[in-house]
Amino acid sequence: MTPPVLEIDGLTTSFETRQGRVEVVSNVSFAIPQGESVAVVGESGSGKSVTALSIMGLLEGNGTVSKGSIRLRGRELVGLSNKEYRLIRGRNIGMIFQDPTTCLDPVYPIGHQISQALRIHKDLSKAQARARTVELLTMVGIPDPVSRLKSYQHELSGGQRQRVMIAIALACGPELLIADEPTTALDVTVQAQILGLLQKAQEETGAALLLITHDLAVVAEMAKRVVVMYAGQVVEEGLVDEVLNQPRHPYTAALLRSVLSPDMSRDEPLHIIEGTVPGAHDMPGGCRFNPRCEHAFDTCLTEAPGLHDCGSGHRSRCWLAQRGERLEVSV
């Protein structure tokens, strides 16, 4: 049986701080088969980006994968040296970061930055790499791609810079594509174009897609499965249609109620999740969501729930789900 493109099992990522070692991601597990899209959703501070950086081997110096496994096509990535990881980044895993201005080098033209990846990982000649770079810029919708080879990032719009990031991520035909908030700070029209481009690229290459976002509308459009994270843990996971229409965790339901609906009147207040995501040093006892949960009861305050199988691969880290109770919420 062919292994999933990406398989994460019990991933725990920790950071050394002045207050001691803290877990920022705790016991996270999920898999992405070839050609499938999985979205990871949650508020800022939920551990989404740290999970992606753990996969890429790009944690800061004080961060480390302290437990668990990350396998790419069955190959263990945890424990690889930086030299070994460099051979994988770009060639086997491509990543689109949320802010291209901090990832594109302002010193070199964009054509050089794309072609360098091709020459390193694909062993192409200078002429071959240039021709492939033009193809990639054409594919991602950059107008007049030949003349744009000499353009610097400051000469491009925000949407064009993001397209260049996608071209770099796709350059070597990676098996796994990670997109971390790829439409941040883009207007609605450009967001739709970028998402359409990602869908088209995935269909053409057959790559697995890990999409990190806080936007549930993007999840509904782009992904087959969704992983909901809160305070470093997976709190719900399942098929997108099932999770978004029948959430089994109060946090997922609260996120859904916080989304603007076309049916809402101008006078109707938007639902707000009271409080904030706890910091790594301030995790509450029991369920980590209990201080903000309108359904919390005594057990939630003292005992941490595990992920309960609700059927059809739908899992929820909630005592209500384990007791077989449905959430009385309107989403």
N, C-alpha and C positions, 0 to 999 in steps of 0.2 A: 504494500500500500504506500502511495506517495506521501511523504510527510508534508505537513503544512509549510508554506513559505516561512512564516514566522510562528514560533511557539514559545510563549512566555509561561513559566511555571514557578509560582511562589516568589516572584521578584520582590526583593526588599532592598531599597536604596537608602543609604545613611550618609549623614554629613557630620564632620567634626566641627563643633562650635565652641565658643568660650564657655558655654554652659554644659559642655559634654557632647557625646554622640547622640544624634537624634535620627529617628526614622522618618523620612519624608514620603516614601512609598512603601507600603506594607503588604506583602504577600499577594501581589497582583498576578493573575493568571488569565490568559486568553490566547487564541490562535487565529491565524489568518491563512486560509487556503489560497491557492493560486487563483488569480483573477477576481478575488472577492474584496469588498470594501468594508472595513470596520471603522466606526467612528468612536473616539473617546471624548466624552463630554463631561463638563463640570465647571464650577466657578473657578476663578483665579485662586490658586493655592490648593487645588484639589490633587495635584501631583501629575497632571497630564503631560506637561512639557518635560518634567524630570524623567518620566517613563520613557519618552522619546529619546532623550539624551542618554539614558542608560543603554538603550538599544544601539545607539550610534557610537557608544564608547567616548562620549564627549562631555562627561561630567567634569566639573571643576576639580581642582587639586584636592580639596577637602571632602570630595564626594566619592563614594564607592558602592558597588553592588555587593552588599554584605551577605545576602542569601539568594538562593534561587537560581534559575536557569534561563538563558536566552538562546534559542536555537534558530539558526537560519538554514532551512533545508536540512535539518538534522545536525548541523554543525554547531557545537557549543561556542558561543561568543564570550561568555564570562571567563575572565582570566587571560584573554589574548593581550599580547603586548601592543603598544601603540603602533609599532612597525607593522605588525600583522593586521591591525585594524585599518591602517591606511590602504591596504590592498583591497579591503572590502568596501570602504566608504567610496561612493561614486560608482564603483563597478557593480557591486551586488546590492547596495542600498543607496538610494538617492533621497536627499532630504530637502524640502522646501521650507525655509524658515519664515517666520511671520514678518520680519522686517528686513527686506533685501538691502536697505541702505547700510546695514551693519555687517552684511555678509559679502556683498560685492566689493572688490578691492577698488578704491577710488584712483589708484595709481595706474592701473592697466585698463586698456579698452576691453569691452565685453567680449569681442571676438577672441582675444588672447586667452581670457579666462575660461571660455568654453573649450577652445582647442587644446589647451594644456591638459585638461582632464582626459581628452581623447588620446592625446599622444602618450600620456602616462599609462593609462589603463588598457588602451586598445593597440598600442604600438603602431600608430599610424604615422605616415610621413607628414611633413608640414603641409603639403598640397592636399593630401587626403583629409587631414584634420580641418583645413580651411573649408573644403567643399562640404564636409559633414556639418560644420558649424553653420554654414549658409542654409543647409537643409533644415536644421533644428530651429533656426530663427524664423524660417518660413513656416514651419509646422506650428510654432507657438503664436503666429500672427504678428510678427514684427514687420512693419512696412519697409520696403527697400532694404532688405537684409544685407546686401553686399556693402552698401555705404555705411550701415550701422555697425559693421565689424570694428570700425575705428572709433566708435562712440564710447564715451565714458559714462559712468552711471549717473552723474549729475546732469547729463544732457537728455536723460530719459524721464518720462512721466512715471508716477508710482505704478500704474498698471503695466507699463513696459518693463520696468525693473522686475516686477514679479514674474512676467513672462520669461525674462532672461533667466531668473532663478529656476523656473520650471525646465527651461532648455538645458541648463547645467545638470539638474537632477536626472533628466531623461537621457543625457548624452550617451551613456555607456550601456543603455538597456538594462537597468537594474531589475532584479526580481521583486524587490520591495521598494515602494515609494512612501515616504513619510511626509505628510503635509501638516505643518504646525501653524494653525490659524492663518491659512494662505490668503484670506481676503481681508485681513485687518487693515483698517484705515483707507480702504478703497470704497468708492461710491457704489451705489447699488447696481448700476449698469455694468461697471467693470467687474464687480464681484460675480455677477452672472456669467460674464465672459470667461473669467478665470476658472470657475467651477465647471463650465462646459468644456474648457480645454483639458482639465484634469480627467474628466470622464472620457473624452475622446482618446487621450493618450493612454489611459488604462485599457480601453477596449482594443486599441491597436497593438499594445505591447503584451497584454496579458499579465501585467504586474499586479501584485497584491498591493492594496492601498490602506495605509493607516492614517486616518484623518483626525486631527486633534482640533477641537472647536468648542465654543461655548454656545453656538447658534443651533438651536434645535431644528430650525427650518432647513439649514444646510445638511443636518443629519438625515432628515426625512428625504431629501433630494438625492444625496450622494451615497448613502451606506446601506448595506444589507443587514448588518448587525451593529448594535451599539453597546458600548461599555460605559456605564455611568460611574464616575469616580467622585468621592467626597473624602476630604481629609486624608488623602493618601491610600484609600482603600477602594476596591470595586464594591459598590453597593447594589448595583443591578446590571444585568447583562441579558441580552436576548435579541431576537429578530426585531428590526426597527419598528415594523408595523405593530407588533404585539406590545413592545415596551412603551411606545408613544400613545397607543390607544388603551392599553390596560396596564398601567404602571403598578408594580407591586411593592414599591418603596416610596415612603412619603417624600423623600428628597426629589425623586424623579417627578412625582406628581406636582410638587411645589414649583419645580423648574418649568413645567408645562403651563401651570397657571400664571407664570410670570411673563409669558409670551403675549404680545399684542395680537388680538384677534380682529379680523375684518368686521365681525358682528358686534364688537364692543361700541357702546355709545361714547360720545366725547365726555360725558359726565361720569362714566363708570371708572372707578379707581383701578389702577393696575395692581395686581397682587404682588406683595413684597415678602420675601423670606426674611423674617426678622433675624438680627444678629449677623455674625460673620463666620467664615470657615476658621476653626481653631488653629492656632500656630502649632508647630511641631512640639514645642515645649509645654503646651497647654491642652493636651488632649483630655477630654472628659472621660470619666469612667463609664463602663457599659457601652452602649451604642454611641458612636462619635457624633451622631446627628441629634442626639436626644435633647440638648439645650434649645434647639430651634424647631423641634418637631411638635406639631399640634396633636399628634396621636400617642405621644410617649406615655408609658405607664411604669409602675415600679420596677419591673424586670429590666426595662430599657436603661435605667439609671445605674444598675449594678452589674449586669451580665452582658458581655459583648456577643452579639449574634454571629453565627457563621453564615456562609452563602447557602441558601436553601433552594433546592431544585423545585421550581413551580411547574415543571413539565415543558416539553418541547424545547429544552435548552434554555428556558427562561429561568434566571436565578435572581434571588433577592436576599440582601443581608438585613433582614428585618424580622422581628419577633412576630409581627402580625402575619407575615407570609408563612412562617413556620407553624402558626396556629391555624392556617387555612382561611384567614379572614381577608376579605376584600376591602380595599380602601374606599371609603365613602367620600369620594371627591369628584368634582366635575372638571374635566380637562379638555 
